[in-house]
């Protein structure tokens, strides 16, 4: 069976993780990758070729129906929002990509262009907006709401009935307390442990 091709935009580290999820999901074949003009881009990412830049999106749309934003997001969602809107303007279809190693409740909703990565859980009655990154081993609990263009990073927890506002970033290992609200464009730092000691 021929699988439809999907175009990836952004050739950095996040793209590598997305490729692995897309391969495991199995619904699409990766048609190629585009990056921004003038970027110091590799010739390929995990064996998939760069086939153009942002300037080629109009021409590529003539033969590729599906696309995914594979630029990462830490400080700001602006780049991902701009690229997502450009894809929509050009008529690309942006599917939700869900790892078979994630759990998304049949009572939850996941928006277009969102990727749910390995080991993540989106629990019952939770909702996730469009163009989000639900990263590896994070948890979106029951009745939580994650707005459009958010990145819930590795191992983060968004507890029940919490709300994460549009364009927000929740760092690795961070916890959003039950019922709390993260304002739009919010930024929660990753939680880290620092150990000092001496070898004898």
Secondary structure as UniProt FT lines:
FT   STRAND          4..9
FT   HELIX           13..25
FT   STRAND          28..35
FT   TURN            37..38
FT   STRAND          44..45
FT   TURN            46..47
FT   STRAND          48..53
FT   HELIX           54..56
FT   HELIX           57..60
FT   TURN            61..63
FT   STRAND          66..69
FT   HELIX           78..90
FT   STRAND          97..98
FT   TURN            100..101
FT   STRAND          103..104
FT   TURN            106..107
FT   STRAND          109..110
FT   TURN            112..113
FT   STRAND          115..116
FT   TURN            118..119
FT   STRAND          121..122
FT   TURN            124..125
FT   STRAND          127..128
FT   STRAND          133..134
FT   TURN            136..137
FT   STRAND          139..140
FT   TURN            142..143
FT   STRAND          145..146
FT   TURN            148..149
FT   STRAND          151..152
FT   TURN            154..155
FT   STRAND          157..158
FT   TURN            160..161
FT   STRAND          163..164
FT   TURN            166..167
FT   STRAND          169..170
FT   TURN            172..173
FT   STRAND          175..176
FT   TURN            178..179
FT   STRAND          181..182
FT   TURN            184..185
FT   STRAND          187..188
//
